[in-house]
Amino acid sequence: MEKTNSYKIRIFDSKDTGQVIDVIDRVLRDIKVIPESSDRIDDEDLFQIPQIYSGRGKFWVAIENGMSI
């Protein structure tokens, strides 16, 4: 029997910041937007998600096993 993954979708919480940055960093490296040898992505917008999206929409995260994906 194949194992199925269970995901939850919810609105971003500031406690998700580190995991969101890690996911975006990993994806940008995978698609070669930033080189593997560079430091972790340091985009100021990623540290201000609640302020940037306030009144303009929502920022959603997918959660699997208690971690943002």
N, CA, C and O atoms as a printed pandas DataFrame, in Angstrom:
     atom_number atom_name residue_name chain_id  residue_number  x_coord  y_coord  z_coord
0              1         N          MET        A               1    0.845   -1.176    0.000
1              2        CA          MET        A               1    0.000    0.000    0.000
2              3         C          MET        A               1    0.897    1.248    0.000
3              4         O          MET        A               1    1.863    1.326    0.759
4              5         N          GLU        A               2    0.572    2.200   -0.841
5              6        CA          GLU        A               2    1.340    3.437   -0.963
6              7         C          GLU        A               2    0.936    4.432    0.112
7              8         O          GLU        A               2   -0.248    4.623    0.389
8              9         N          LYS        A               3    1.939    5.062    0.712
9             10        CA          LYS        A               3    1.681    6.068    1.736
10            11         C          LYS        A               3    1.249    7.367    1.062
11            12         O          LYS        A               3    1.851    7.791    0.075
12            13         N          THR        A               4    0.207    7.995    1.596
13            14        CA          THR        A               4   -0.221    9.283    1.066
14            15         C          THR        A               4    0.198   10.379    2.039
15            16         O          THR        A               4    0.187   10.192    3.256
16            17         N          ASN        A               5    0.559   11.507    1.485
17            18        CA          ASN        A               5    0.937   12.653    2.312
18            19         C          ASN        A               5   -0.295   13.469    2.641
19            20         O          ASN        A               5   -1.220   13.582    1.837
20            21         N          SER        A               6   -0.291   14.027    3.819
21            22        CA          SER        A               6   -1.385   14.874    4.245
22            23         C          SER        A               6   -0.852   16.293    4.436
23            24         O          SER        A               6    0.101   16.512    5.184
24            25         N          TYR        A               7   -1.467   17.238    3.762
25            26        CA          TYR        A               7   -1.057   18.627    3.841
26            27         C          TYR        A               7   -2.178   19.467    4.420
27            28         O          TYR        A               7   -3.356   19.137    4.284
28            29         N          LYS        A               8   -1.795   20.554    5.065
29            30        CA          LYS        A               8   -2.746   21.572    5.489
30            31         C          LYS        A               8   -2.305   22.878    4.841
31            32         O          LYS        A               8   -1.109   23.142    4.715
32            33         N          ILE        A               9   -3.248   23.673    4.441
33            34        CA          ILE        A               9   -2.978   25.004    3.906
34            35         C          ILE        A               9   -3.531   25.996    4.915
35            36         O          ILE        A               9   -4.675   25.884    5.356
36            37         N          ARG        A              10   -2.699   26.971    5.274
37            38        CA          ARG        A              10   -3.160   27.987    6.218
38            39         C          ARG        A              10   -2.471   29.310    5.917
39            40         O          ARG        A              10   -1.498   29.369    5.165
40            41         N          ILE        A              11   -2.992   30.356    6.514
41            42        CA          ILE        A              11   -2.408   31.688    6.353
42            43         C          ILE        A              11   -1.071   31.739    7.089
43            44         O          ILE        A              11   -0.921   31.184    8.177
44            45         N          PHE        A              12   -0.117   32.408    6.479
45            46        CA          PHE        A              12    1.215   32.596    7.033
46            47         C          PHE        A              12    1.154   33.174    8.441
47            48         O          PHE        A              12    0.322   34.030    8.742
48            49         N          ASP        A              13    2.046   32.691    9.293
49            50        CA          ASP        A              13    2.256   33.224   10.632
50            51         C          ASP        A              13    3.735   33.590   10.710
51            52         O          ASP        A              13    4.567   32.917   10.103
52            53         N          SER        A              14    4.069   34.626   11.434
53            54        CA          SER        A              14    5.467   35.075   11.485
54            55         C          SER        A              14    6.420   33.975   11.945
55            56         O          SER        A              14    7.609   34.025   11.630
56            57         N          LYS        A              15    5.924   32.991   12.678
57            58        CA          LYS        A              15    6.791   31.876   13.090
58            59         C          LYS        A              15    7.224   31.016   11.901
59            60         O          LYS        A              15    8.136   30.200   12.031
60            61         N          ASP        A              16    6.575   31.190   10.736
61            62        CA          ASP        A              16    6.910   30.442    9.526
62            63         C          ASP        A              16    8.073   31.062    8.751
63            64         O          ASP        A              16    8.576   30.448    7.810
64            65         N          THR        A              17    8.504   32.249    9.120
65            66        CA          THR        A              17    9.469   33.010    8.331
66            67         C          THR        A              17   10.703   32.198    7.949
67            68         O          THR        A              17   11.053   32.134    6.770
68            69         N          GLY        A              18   11.356   31.589    8.904
69            70        CA          GLY        A              18   12.580   30.833    8.622
70            71         C          GLY        A              18   12.362   29.704    7.647
71            72         O          GLY        A              18   13.174   29.497    6.745
72            73         N          GLN        A              19   11.271   28.965    7.814
73            74        CA          GLN        A              19   10.993   27.846    6.914
74            75         C          GLN        A              19   10.615   28.332    5.522
75            76         O          GLN        A              19   10.990   27.706    4.531
76            77         N          VAL        A              20    9.882   29.433    5.428
77            78        CA          VAL        A              20    9.526   29.994    4.122
78            79         C          VAL        A              20   10.797   30.418    3.382
79            80         O          VAL        A              20   10.952   30.130    2.195
80            81         N          ILE        A              21   11.693   31.093    4.076
81            82        CA          ILE        A              21   12.949   31.511    3.457
82            83         C          ILE        A              21   13.747   30.295    3.007
83            84         O          ILE        A              21   14.321   30.305    1.918
84            85         N          ASP        A              22   13.793   29.251    3.823
85            86        CA          ASP        A              22   14.515   28.028    3.442
86            87         C          ASP        A              22   13.940   27.403    2.172
87            88         O          ASP        A              22   14.690   26.975    1.294
88            89         N          VAL        A              23   12.605   27.351    2.073
89            90        CA          VAL        A              23   11.965   26.766    0.889
90            91         C          VAL        A              23   12.273   27.600   -0.349
91            92         O          VAL        A              23   12.648   27.052   -1.385
92            93         N          ILE        A              24   12.120   28.913   -0.252
93            94        CA          ILE        A              24   12.389   29.781   -1.400
94            95         C          ILE        A              24   13.857   29.695   -1.802
95            96         O          ILE        A              24   14.173   29.651   -2.991
96            97         N          ASP        A              25   14.747   29.671   -0.827
97            98        CA          ASP        A              25   16.181   29.545   -1.091
98            99         C          ASP        A              25   16.472   28.238   -1.841
99           100         O          ASP        A              25   17.206   28.235   -2.830
100          101         N          ARG        A              26   15.900   27.141   -1.368
101          102        CA          ARG        A              26   16.135   25.838   -1.992
102          103         C          ARG        A              26   15.621   25.806   -3.436
103          104         O          ARG        A              26   16.296   25.300   -4.332
104          105         N          VAL        A              27   14.428   26.350   -3.645
105          106        CA          VAL        A              27   13.848   26.363   -4.986
106          107         C          VAL        A              27   14.700   27.213   -5.930
107          108         O          VAL        A              27   14.970   26.795   -7.056
108          109         N          LEU        A              28   15.122   28.390   -5.491
109          110        CA          LEU        A              28   15.944   29.256   -6.340
110          111         C          LEU        A              28   17.273   28.604   -6.693
111          112         O          LEU        A              28   17.799   28.827   -7.784
112          113         N          ARG        A              29   17.820   27.805   -5.791
113          114        CA          ARG        A              29   19.054   27.068   -6.093
114          115         C          ARG        A              29   18.764   25.921   -7.067
115          116         O          ARG        A              29   19.537   25.682   -7.995
116          117         N          ASP        A              30   17.659   25.222   -6.855
117          118        CA          ASP        A              30   17.292   24.098   -7.724
118          119         C          ASP        A              30   17.084   24.537   -9.170
119          120         O          ASP        A              30   17.446   23.815  -10.099
120          121         N          ILE        A              31   16.506   25.715   -9.359
121          122        CA          ILE        A              31   16.259   26.187  -10.722
122          123         C          ILE        A              31   17.388   27.103  -11.213
123          124         O          ILE        A              31   17.280   27.746  -12.257
124          125         N          LYS        A              32   18.463   27.142  -10.437
125          126        CA          LYS        A              32   19.702   27.842  -10.820
126          127         C          LYS        A              32   19.552   29.361  -10.956
127          128         O          LYS        A              32   20.250   29.984  -11.757
128          129         N          VAL        A              33   18.646   29.954  -10.178
129          130        CA          VAL        A              33   18.530   31.407  -10.146
130          131         C          VAL        A              33   19.662   31.993   -9.298
131          132         O          VAL        A              33   20.206   33.052   -9.610
132          133         N          ILE        A              34   20.003   31.287   -8.227
133          134        CA          ILE        A              34   21.167   31.667   -7.422
134          135         C          ILE        A              34   22.100   30.463   -7.363
135          136         O          ILE        A              34   21.640   29.321   -7.350
136          137         N          PRO        A              35   23.404   30.710   -7.326
137          138        CA          PRO        A              35   24.366   29.598   -7.327
138          139         C          PRO        A              35   24.392   28.852   -5.999
139          140         O          PRO        A              35   24.124   29.429   -4.945
140          141         N          GLU        A              36   24.712   27.578   -6.060
141          142        CA          GLU        A              36   24.829   26.742   -4.860
142          143         C          GLU        A              36   25.819   27.323   -3.856
143          144         O          GLU        A              36   25.637   27.174   -2.648
144          145         N          SER        A              37   26.857   27.981   -4.345
145          146        CA          SER        A              37   27.922   28.457   -3.479
146          147         C          SER        A              37   27.586   29.754   -2.747
147          148         O          SER        A              37   28.339   30.171   -1.866
148          149         N          SER        A              38   26.475   30.399   -3.092
149          150        CA          SER        A              38   26.149   31.679   -2.455
150          151         C          SER        A              38   25.550   31.464   -1.065
151          152         O          SER        A              38   25.123   30.365   -0.710
152          153         N          ASP        A              39   25.533   32.549   -0.295
153          154        CA          ASP        A              39   24.932   32.510    1.040
154          155         C          ASP        A              39   23.421   32.360    0.926
155          156         O          ASP        A              39   22.843   32.503   -0.152
156          157         N          ARG        A              40   22.794   32.066    2.067
157          158        CA          ARG        A              40   21.333   31.954    2.124
158          159         C          ARG        A              40   20.714   33.246    1.594
159          160         O          ARG        A              40   21.220   34.340    1.840
160          161         N          ILE        A              41   19.625   33.099    0.870
161          162        CA          ILE        A              41   18.941   34.261    0.302
162          163         C          ILE        A              41   18.629   35.260    1.417
163          164         O          ILE        A              41   18.200   34.884    2.508
164          165         N          ASP        A              42   18.851   36.524    1.121
165          166        CA          ASP        A              42   18.641   37.576    2.112
166          167         C          ASP        A              42   17.805   38.680    1.484
167          168         O          ASP        A              42   18.287   39.792    1.271
168          169         N          ASP        A              43   16.554   38.364    1.191
169          170        CA          ASP        A              43   15.641   39.304    0.565
170          171         C          ASP        A              43   14.817   39.968    1.667
171          172         O          ASP        A              43   14.080   39.298    2.391
172          173         N          GLU        A              44   14.945   41.269    1.787
173          174        CA          GLU        A              44   14.270   42.012    2.848
174          175         C          GLU        A              44   12.765   41.753    2.874
175          176         O          GLU        A              44   12.168   41.701    3.949
176          177         N          ASP        A              45   12.144   41.591    1.703
177          178        CA          ASP        A              45   10.698   41.343    1.631
178          179         C          ASP        A              45   10.294   40.079    2.387
179          180         O          ASP        A              45    9.207   40.021    2.962
180          181         N          LEU        A              46   11.155   39.075    2.391
181          182        CA          LEU        A              46   10.819   37.814    3.061
182          183         C          LEU        A              46   10.756   37.962    4.579
183          184         O          LEU        A              46   10.152   37.133    5.260
184          185         N          PHE        A              47   11.373   39.010    5.107
185          186        CA          PHE        A              47   11.322   39.262    6.545
186          187         C          PHE        A              47   10.170   40.198    6.907
187          188         O          PHE        A              47    9.967   40.514    8.080
188          189         N          GLN        A              48    9.416   40.641    5.899
189          190        CA          GLN        A              48    8.313   41.575    6.122
190          191         C          GLN        A              48    7.013   41.091    5.478
191          192         O          GLN        A              48    6.205   41.904    5.030
192          193         N          ILE        A              49    6.812   39.802    5.431
193          194        CA          ILE        A              49    5.631   39.243    4.759
194          195         C          ILE        A              49    4.328   39.817    5.316
195          196         O          ILE        A              49    3.469   40.220    4.531
196          197         N          PRO        A              50    4.144   39.871    6.641
197          198        CA          PRO        A              50    2.870   40.427    7.137
198          199         C          PRO        A              50    2.653   41.885    6.706
199          200         O          PRO        A              50    1.532   42.266    6.371
200          201         N          GLN        A              51    3.701   42.689    6.712
201          202        CA          GLN        A              51    3.554   44.096    6.336
202          203         C          GLN        A              51    3.301   44.245    4.830
203          204         O          GLN        A              51    2.496   45.078    4.414
204          205         N          ILE        A              52    3.975   43.454    4.033
205          206        CA          ILE        A              52    3.846   43.557    2.581
206          207         C          ILE        A              52    2.457   43.119    2.114
207          208         O          ILE        A              52    1.884   43.734    1.215
208          209         N          TYR        A              53    1.919   42.067    2.716
209          210        CA          TYR        A              53    0.624   41.542    2.272
210          211         C          TYR        A              53   -0.565   42.160    3.008
211          212         O          TYR        A              53   -1.712   41.933    2.623
212          213         N          SER        A              54   -0.311   42.924    4.045
213          214        CA          SER        A              54   -1.386   43.523    4.823
214          215         C          SER        A              54   -2.264   44.406    3.942
215          216         O          SER        A              54   -1.777   45.353    3.324
216          217         N          GLY        A              55   -3.544   44.099    3.886
217          218        CA          GLY        A              55   -4.485   44.876    3.118
218          219         C          GLY        A              55   -4.429   44.639    1.619
219          220         O          GLY        A              55   -5.207   45.234    0.873
220          221         N          ARG        A              56   -3.512   43.773    1.158
221          222        CA          ARG        A              56   -3.360   43.542   -0.285
222          223         C          ARG        A              56   -3.646   42.099   -0.670
223          224         O          ARG        A              56   -3.704   41.777   -1.857
224          225         N          GLY        A              57   -3.820   41.245    0.293
225          226        CA          GLY        A              57   -4.045   39.838   -0.011
226          227         C          GLY        A              57   -3.543   38.979    1.129
227          228         O          GLY        A              57   -3.324   39.469    2.236
228          229         N          LYS        A              58   -3.365   37.729    0.866
229          230        CA          LYS        A              58   -2.907   36.770    1.882
230          231         C          LYS        A              58   -1.666   36.040    1.381
231          232         O          LYS        A              58   -1.473   35.879    0.176
232          233         N          PHE        A              59   -0.843   35.610    2.296
233          234        CA          PHE        A              59    0.317   34.770    1.996
234          235         C          PHE        A              59    0.022   33.433    2.659
235          236         O          PHE        A              59   -0.122   33.358    3.879
236          237         N          TRP        A              60   -0.068   32.392    1.869
237          238        CA          TRP        A              60   -0.461   31.080    2.356
238          239         C          TRP        A              60    0.752   30.158    2.449
239          240         O          TRP        A              60    1.701   30.299    1.677
240          241         N          VAL        A              61    0.723   29.217    3.387
241          242        CA          VAL        A              61    1.766   28.200    3.492
242          243         C          VAL        A              61    1.127   26.824    3.496
243          244         O          VAL        A              61    0.005   26.640    3.969
244          245         N          ALA        A              62    1.866   25.861    2.959
245          246        CA          ALA        A              62    1.451   24.459    3.028
246          247         C          ALA        A              62    2.243   23.819    4.158
247          248         O          ALA        A              62    3.451   24.028    4.270
248          249         N          ILE        A              63    1.578   23.053    4.982
249          250        CA          ILE        A              63    2.207   22.415    6.130
250          251         C          ILE        A              63    2.111   20.908    5.976
251          252         O          ILE        A              63    1.034   20.362    5.735
252          253         N          GLU        A              64    3.258   20.238    6.119
253          254        CA          GLU        A              64    3.303   18.776    6.102
254          255         C          GLU        A              64    4.096   18.333    7.317
255          256         O          GLU        A              64    5.237   18.756    7.501
256          257         N          ASN        A              65    3.514   17.499    8.135
257          258        CA          ASN        A              65    4.174   17.005    9.343
258          259         C          ASN        A              65    4.689   18.154   10.220
259          260         O          ASN        A              65    5.780   18.063   10.783
260          261         N          GLY        A              66    3.909   19.228   10.334
261          262        CA          GLY        A              66    4.271   20.341   11.203
262          263         C          GLY        A              66    5.297   21.291   10.632
263          264         O          GLY        A              66    5.738   22.199   11.336
264          265         N          MET        A              67    5.701   21.117    9.373
265          266        CA          MET        A              67    6.710   21.995    8.781
266          267         C          MET        A              67    6.181   22.640    7.514
267          268         O          MET        A              67    5.449   22.014    6.747
268          269         N          SER        A              68    6.559   23.905    7.294
269          270        CA          SER        A              68    6.198   24.594    6.048
270          271         C          SER        A              68    6.911   23.914    4.893
271          272         O          SER        A              68    8.078   23.534    4.997
272          273         N          ILE        A              69    6.183   23.768    3.782
273          274        CA          ILE        A              69    6.798   23.176    2.587
274          275         C          ILE        A              69    6.608   24.093    1.403
275          276         O          ILE        A              69    7.053   23.776    0.300
